[in-house]
Amino acid sequence: MPPPFPITDHSDGHRFFNPGVHINRNWGDVLRWRMTSRGDRWPKSIDIKTHELPAEPDQDGISCTWINHATTLLRSATTTWIIDPVFSPCAEPWGRFGPRRVHRPGIAFETLPSIDVVLLSHDHYDHCDLPSLERLNNASQPLAITPLGNGRLLQRAGFAAERIVELDWWQNHKINDQDQVTLTPARHWSNRLSGTRNERLWGGFYLQTGARRVASIGDSGYDDHMFRDIRQRAGAPDLALIPIGAYEPRWFMAAQHCNPEEAVQIHRELEVKRSIAVHWGTFRLTDEGRKAPAEALAATGIPDTEFSVLDPGQTIYV
C-alpha cells in the first residue's frame, strides 16, 4: 500500500518534518523549562472594546481585522476569509480547558460577515478550535483550506469532505477567477492529544484576492532562506500577517516561534509593504509578559505604519 502522503524533503510519506534540522521537544524538555523558568505574570483578564463589523473595502483594496491571537478576518471585493478562527474561552480540547483567554474577541462571532473561506494553518489548539470551526460551518458553510492531514479535524467540526481542500507546500487552489491561495512552508510542528506527533502538516498561506496579495506566515521559527524563497516564488505581498508572540525561553521556542526581532527580519525578507502583528496578547502560552511582544517590536525602531500592532478588533485597509 502506498504511503498516505507524498515523499518529499519534509515528509517520509507518513510523518512531516522541517527540512534540514528538525527539533522535536520532549517531556524532559518541558520539565526543564518549567523547573528553571520564571515566566512574567499576565493579568487574569483585561477589558477591551468590542468593535462593530468594519466597512467593506473598495473595489481594489482589502481590509484586515485582527480579532485575537492568530484569528484574522480578510475581506476583498470578491471573497471573505478567516484565518485560524478561535472564539472559545480556552485554547485546548473542547475550548474549555488549558490556557484561558484574557480578553474577549475583538469582533463578536455573531457580528461576523458570511465567511467564504476558512484557512486553517495547523492542528494546535490555539489555531484549530473545533467548537469555533463548527459554529462557522453551521453559519456559513465555507470552503476550508488546510495543509495535508488536517481534513479529518475539519470533518469532525462538520465540514463536508467536498468543502475541504488539503494542500502540500507550494500547492495552490483557485477559488474563482480573481482569488487563489498557495500553501507556503513554515518551520513548526504538529500534535494534538489524540494521534501521533507530526502526522499533520503545518504551513502559511499566500493569497491573491482581487488586486491584492497577502502572506499569512502561520506559526514559524525563523529560517534564513524560507521567507526569501516565498518572496522570490510568489512575489512581494501588499500585506503580511507575522507572529510576534510565544517566544520565551528562546532555547525551547526558537525552533517553532520567531521573536519580534526575527519577525522584523521576516518582514524585510518578504519585502512586504505593510505587516500586521498576530499571535500575541490573548492566551498565555510561554514566559514573556502580555505586552512584551509589542514593546519588543517597538524597540526595534520599525515604524508602526510599516509593521503595525492593532487592538483586538481593529481594522486596517490596504
Secondary structure, DSSP 8 states (H G I E B T S, - for coil): ---SS-EETTEESSSB--SS------HHHHHHHHHH-------S------B-------TT-EEEEEEETTEEEEEESS-EEEES---SSBSSGGGTSSSB-SS--SB-GGG----SEEE---S-TTT--HHHHHHHHHHH--EEEEETT-HHHHHHTT--GGGEEEE-TT-EEE-SSSEEEEEE--S-----SSS-TT-S---EEEEEETTEEEEE--S----TTHHHHHHHHH---SEEEEE-----SHHHHTTT---HHHHHHHHHHHT-SEEEEES-SSS--SSS-SSHHHHHHHHTT--TTTEE---TT-EEE-
